[in-house]
Amino acid sequence: MTDHDRLDAWVDAHFDEQVQFLQQLVRVPTDTPPGNNAPHAERTAALLAPFGFDAERHAVPEAEVRAYGLEAITNLIVRRRYGEGRTVALNAHGDVVPPGEGWTHDPYGGEVADGKLYGRAAAVSKSDFSTFTFAVRALESLGLALKGGVELHFTYDEEFGGEMGPGWLLAQGLTKPDLVVAAGFSYQVVTGHNGCLQFEVTVHGRAAHAAIPDTGIDALQAAVTLLQALYAQNDKYRQVTSAVAGITHPYLNVGRIDGGTNTNVVPGKVVLKLDRRMIPEEVPADVEADVRRVIAEAAARCPGVSVDVRRILLANPLKPLPGNRPLVDALKRHGESVFGEPIAECGTPLYADARLYGERGIPAVIYGAGPRTLLESNAKRSDEHVVLDDLRKATKVVARTLLDLLR
């Protein structure tokens, strides 16, 4: 048997244990908001301990977390050092959006049915807590002399932008790896992704009794004018295309609208929440200035109305760095061998924590357990799941890649 065959055999022999490990992770809720994720970090650390993996607990100060809009974050680092050489970090996030409605399986049950494991974060990305953990265990089972080391970064802030997750670990000087694999999907190696700007836009009018509407200034009517201008701008974004395969054009989404006090009251205030996705070629400062311009020009057409615009998130795009080739080449080579089909190198319209490493000059790619597309996994929708065969194969690919990079 080759060393790669031995890795595969170890993963197969321990796969039931890996599935049980993932089930335990899924069964501890990490809904964000509210973002009380420190208990999941403690549970993860306890599950890692029997493997001989000492998880460093790095609690973000409560005041910082509360100011950020969450409740409790403890990020984990597991360091495995084998000798002199480069450090490869494997990053996955445990925070998730709330489950929502429409589930036919318990979102926190970790139920296995028809070759799939169901639950919120089963695909994105508690699955890769297990992928990365068991890939490292497989690597160490060979007992070979290795160079460099591996770090597991299990963090809890991707849904809010990552600044209190990998961003905080990097800013505190707690880690500085040479290469990074961030949680992703097993049928592609992602080398670039979109950025994201999110805004809270508050439209101020003047409330009035609906029987005498002329005494008020309708904030909702003004908000409609803003929405029309924003959607017209969104149509123009389709004329801008990205050169990164897998990414099309910029776009804008109005994801939430709140306002008014009652049916018989002219609305005095309306709040819009906007999400503007940026292709890797765009400059975030220019994008923000343009969104603010569109809003200001629309508001100027609404007498008596004032508008406040507050940026609530800036996630820069991930741009491919030249140093990522060792990761890309190894993942593609072993992915093709294990899955029996070519593994694409591409970009994705998502934004992810990988960018936080890229911003500091650390080559990062996205790869992990999952289907061909985000849609297939039902991520952020009801009945999110991971196909167990994909989980098994992705673990083998990551283990093989680590061996090639550290041998």
C-alpha positions in Angstrom: 0.0 0.0 0.0 1.2 3.5 -0.7 1.0 6.2 2.0 -2.0 7.7 0.3 -3.7 4.2 0.4 -2.9 4.0 4.1 -4.5 7.3 4.7 -7.6 6.3 2.8 -7.8 3.0 4.8 -7.5 4.9 8.1 -10.4 7.3 7.2 -12.6 4.3 6.1 -11.8 2.5 9.4 -12.7 5.5 11.5 -15.6 6.9 9.5 -18.4 5.8 11.8 -16.5 7.7 14.6 -16.2 10.7 12.4 -19.9 10.7 11.7 -20.7 10.5 15.4 -18.3 13.4 16.1 -20.2 15.5 13.6 -23.5 14.6 15.1 -22.3 15.8 18.5 -21.3 19.1 16.9 -24.6 19.6 15.1 -26.6 18.9 18.3 -25.2 22.0 20.1 -27.0 25.1 18.6 -25.0 28.0 17.4 -27.7 30.3 16.0 -26.2 33.7 15.0 -28.0 35.9 16.0 -28.1 35.7 19.0 -24.5 34.4 18.8 -24.0 32.7 22.1 -21.4 30.4 20.7 -18.9 29.9 23.6 -20.8 26.7 24.7 -20.2 25.1 21.3 -16.5 25.9 21.6 -16.4 24.2 25.0 -18.1 21.1 23.6 -15.8 21.0 20.6 -12.7 21.2 22.9 -14.1 18.4 25.0 -14.6 16.2 21.9 -11.1 16.9 20.7 -9.4 16.0 24.0 -9.6 12.2 23.7 -7.7 12.5 20.4 -4.8 14.1 22.2 -5.7 17.5 20.6 -5.3 20.3 23.1 -7.6 23.1 22.0 -6.5 26.6 23.1 -9.5 28.6 24.1 -9.3 32.2 22.9 -12.3 34.1 24.3 -13.0 37.4 22.7 -13.6 40.0 25.4 -17.3 40.3 26.3 -17.5 44.0 25.7 -16.2 43.6 22.2 -18.6 40.9 21.4 -21.6 42.8 22.8 -20.6 45.9 20.9 -20.5 43.8 17.8 -24.0 42.6 18.3 -23.4 39.0 19.6 -23.3 37.4 23.0 -20.3 35.1 23.5 -17.4 34.0 21.2 -14.6 31.6 22.1 -12.3 30.7 19.1 -10.2 27.5 19.2 -6.7 26.8 17.9 -5.2 23.3 17.9 -1.5 23.3 17.1 0.2 20.2 15.8 4.0 20.7 15.3 6.1 18.1 13.5 9.3 19.9 12.8 10.8 22.9 11.0 8.8 24.1 8.0 5.6 25.8 6.9 2.3 25.8 8.9 -0.9 24.8 7.1 -4.1 26.2 8.9 -7.4 24.5 8.4 -10.3 26.9 9.2 -14.0 26.1 9.7 -16.7 28.2 11.4 -19.3 26.9 13.8 -21.7 29.8 13.8 -24.9 29.4 11.7 -28.0 31.3 10.7 -31.2 30.2 12.7 -32.9 27.2 11.2 -36.1 28.8 10.0 -39.2 26.9 9.0 -40.0 23.9 6.7 -37.7 21.2 8.2 -38.6 17.6 7.9 -35.7 16.6 10.1 -34.7 18.0 13.5 -32.3 20.8 12.7 -30.3 19.9 15.8 -30.7 16.2 15.6 -27.8 15.1 13.4 -30.1 12.5 11.9 -28.7 10.1 9.3 -31.1 9.1 6.6 -30.5 7.8 3.0 -26.8 8.4 3.2 -27.1 12.0 4.4 -26.6 13.7 7.7 -29.2 16.4 8.4 -28.9 19.4 10.6 -28.2 23.1 10.7 -24.4 23.5 9.9 -24.2 19.9 8.7 -22.8 21.2 5.4 -21.7 24.8 6.3 -19.5 24.2 8.1 -19.5 21.9 11.1 -18.9 19.2 8.6 -15.4 20.5 8.1 -14.7 20.5 11.9 -14.8 16.8 11.3 -13.2 16.8 7.9 -10.1 18.7 9.1 -9.9 16.9 12.5 -10.0 13.4 11.1 -7.7 14.3 8.2 -5.0 15.4 10.7 -5.6 12.2 12.8 -5.2 10.2 9.6 -2.0 12.0 8.8 -0.5 11.4 12.2 -1.5 7.7 12.2 1.2 7.0 9.6 3.9 7.9 12.1 6.0 9.4 9.4 8.7 12.1 9.8 7.1 15.4 8.7 8.1 19.0 8.4 6.2 22.0 9.5 2.9 21.7 11.2 -0.9 22.0 11.1 -3.2 24.3 13.0 -7.0 23.8 13.3 -8.8 27.2 13.5 -12.4 26.6 14.7 -14.1 30.0 14.8 -17.5 31.5 15.5 -18.2 34.7 13.5 -18.4 33.9 9.8 -22.1 34.8 9.6 -21.3 38.3 11.0 -18.2 38.9 8.9 -15.4 37.0 10.6 -13.8 40.0 12.4 -14.4 38.4 15.8 -13.3 35.0 14.4 -10.2 34.6 12.2 -9.9 38.3 12.0 -9.5 38.6 15.8 -7.1 35.7 16.0 -4.9 37.3 13.3 -5.1 40.8 14.8 -4.1 39.5 18.2 -1.0 37.8 16.8 -2.2 34.4 17.9 -1.5 32.8 14.6 0.3 33.5 11.3 0.1 30.4 9.1 1.8 30.0 5.7 -1.1 28.4 3.9 -4.8 28.2 4.7 -7.6 25.8 3.7 -11.0 27.2 4.7 -14.2 25.2 4.8 -15.9 24.7 1.4 -17.2 22.1 -1.0 -15.6 18.9 -2.2 -16.1 19.2 -5.9 -14.2 22.4 -6.4 -11.2 24.3 -5.2 -12.2 28.0 -4.7 -9.4 30.5 -5.1 -11.5 33.8 -5.2 -14.8 35.0 -3.9 -17.0 38.1 -3.9 -16.9 40.8 -1.2 -19.9 42.2 0.6 -21.0 45.5 1.8 -24.1 45.7 4.0 -25.9 48.9 5.0 -28.6 50.0 7.4 -30.6 52.8 5.8 -33.0 54.7 8.0 -35.6 56.9 6.4 -37.0 59.6 8.7 -40.4 61.2 8.0 -43.0 62.4 10.4 -45.7 60.2 11.9 -49.3 61.4 11.7 -52.9 60.0 12.2 -54.1 58.3 9.0 -57.2 60.5 9.1 -55.1 63.6 8.6 -52.2 62.3 6.5 -51.2 65.8 5.3 -49.9 66.6 8.7 -47.2 63.9 8.4 -44.4 63.0 6.0 -44.7 59.4 4.8 -41.4 57.6 5.4 -42.6 54.5 3.6 -43.4 56.4 0.5 -40.0 57.9 0.5 -38.5 54.5 1.1 -40.2 53.3 -2.1 -38.5 56.0 -4.0 -35.2 54.8 -2.6 -36.0 51.2 -3.5 -36.8 52.1 -7.0 -33.5 53.9 -7.4 -31.6 51.0 -5.9 -33.2 48.4 -8.1 -32.6 50.5 -11.2 -28.9 50.6 -10.2 -29.0 46.8 -9.7 -30.1 46.3 -13.3 -27.0 48.3 -14.4 -24.7 45.9 -12.4 -25.5 43.2 -14.9 -23.4 45.0 -17.4 -20.3 44.5 -15.3 -18.7 41.1 -15.5 -15.9 39.4 -13.6 -12.9 37.6 -15.2 -13.0 35.0 -12.3 -14.7 31.8 -13.4 -17.7 31.0 -11.3 -18.4 34.7 -10.5 -20.8 36.7 -12.8 -21.6 40.3 -11.9 -22.2 42.6 -8.9 -25.6 42.7 -7.4 -27.6 44.3 -4.6 -30.3 42.8 -2.4 -32.7 44.4 0.0 -33.1 41.8 2.6 -35.2 43.4 5.3 -37.6 46.3 5.8 -39.0 47.5 9.1 -41.2 50.5 9.9 -44.4 52.1 10.9 -46.2 51.9 14.2 -49.8 50.8 13.3 -52.2 50.4 10.4 -53.9 53.8 11.1 -50.6 55.8 11.4 -48.6 57.4 8.6 -45.1 55.8 9.0 -42.6 58.1 10.5 -39.6 55.9 10.1 -38.6 53.0 7.9 -35.4 51.0 8.1 -34.0 49.1 5.1 -31.1 46.6 5.2 -29.1 46.2 2.0 -26.5 43.7 0.9 -24.2 44.7 -2.0 -22.0 41.9 -3.4 -18.7 43.0 -5.0 -16.8 41.1 -7.6 -13.0 40.7 -6.9 -12.2 43.4 -9.4 -14.2 46.1 -7.6 -12.8 48.5 -5.0 -14.9 48.5 -1.8 -14.5 52.3 -1.1 -15.7 53.1 -4.6 -18.7 50.7 -4.3 -19.7 52.3 -1.0 -19.5 55.8 -2.3 -21.7 54.9 -5.3 -24.4 53.2 -3.1 -24.5 56.3 -0.9 -24.7 58.5 -4.0 -27.7 56.6 -5.3 -29.5 56.9 -1.9 -28.7 60.6 -1.5 -30.0 61.5 -5.0 -33.2 59.5 -4.4 -33.7 61.1 -1.0 -33.3 64.6 -2.4 -36.5 63.9 -4.4 -38.5 63.4 -1.2 -39.3 66.8 0.5 -39.1 66.8 4.3 -37.4 63.4 4.5 -33.9 62.8 6.0 -31.9 59.6 5.5 -29.1 58.0 7.6 -26.8 55.4 6.0 -24.7 53.2 8.3 -22.3 50.6 7.1 -22.8 47.4 9.1 -20.4 45.1 7.3 -17.4 45.2 5.0 -16.1 41.9 3.7 -13.4 42.4 1.1 -13.2 40.0 -1.9 -10.8 37.1 -1.9 -8.3 37.6 -4.7 -6.1 34.6 -5.7 -2.5 35.0 -4.4 0.4 33.4 -6.4 1.5 31.4 -3.4 -1.6 29.3 -3.4 -0.4 26.9 -6.1 0.9 24.1 -3.7 -2.6 24.0 -2.1 -4.5 24.2 -5.4 -2.4 21.6 -7.2 -2.5 19.1 -4.4 -6.2 19.4 -3.8 -7.1 19.1 -7.5 -4.8 16.1 -8.0 -6.1 14.2 -5.0 -9.6 15.3 -5.6 -9.6 13.9 -9.1 -8.0 10.6 -7.8 -10.5 10.1 -4.9 -13.7 11.4 -6.6 -12.9 10.0 -10.0 -13.6 13.2 -11.9 -11.9 16.5 -12.6 -12.1 19.1 -9.7 -12.5 22.6 -10.9 -10.5 25.6 -9.8 -12.9 28.6 -9.7 -14.4 31.5 -7.8 -17.6 31.7 -5.9 -20.2 34.5 -5.4 -20.2 33.8 -1.6 -18.0 35.7 0.8 -16.1 33.8 3.5 -13.5 33.9 6.2 -10.8 32.9 3.7 -10.5 36.6 2.7 -9.3 37.5 6.2 -6.2 35.4 5.7 -5.7 36.7 2.1 -5.9 40.3 3.3 -2.7 39.6 5.4 -0.9 38.1 2.4 -1.5 34.5 3.5 -2.5 32.3 0.4 -5.9 30.8 1.1 -8.2 28.5 -0.8 -11.7 27.1 0.0 -12.1 23.3 0.1 -14.0 20.9 2.3 -16.9 18.5 2.6 -20.0 19.2 0.5 -21.8 18.8 -2.8 -21.1 20.4 -6.2 -23.0 23.5 -5.3 -24.3 25.4 -2.3 -27.8 25.0 -3.5 -27.6 21.2 -3.3 -26.6 21.2 0.4 -29.7 23.3 1.4 -27.3 25.6 3.3 -29.2 28.4 5.1 -32.5 26.6 4.1 -34.5 23.8 5.7 -33.1 20.3 5.7 -29.5 21.3 5.3 -27.4 18.1 5.0 -24.1 16.7 3.9 -23.8 13.5 1.8 -21.7 11.1 3.9 -19.8 9.8 0.9 -18.7 13.4 0.1 -17.7 13.8 3.8 -15.6 10.6 3.6 -13.9 11.5 0.3 -13.2 15.1 1.2 -11.5 13.9 4.4 -9.2 11.7 2.3 -8.4 14.5 -0.1 -7.4 16.9 2.8 -5.3 14.2 4.5 -3.5 13.4 1.3 -2.9 17.1 0.6 -1.4 17.6 4.1 0.9 14.7 3.6 2.2 16.1 0.3 2.7 19.6 1.8 4.4 18.4 5.0 6.4 15.4 4.0 
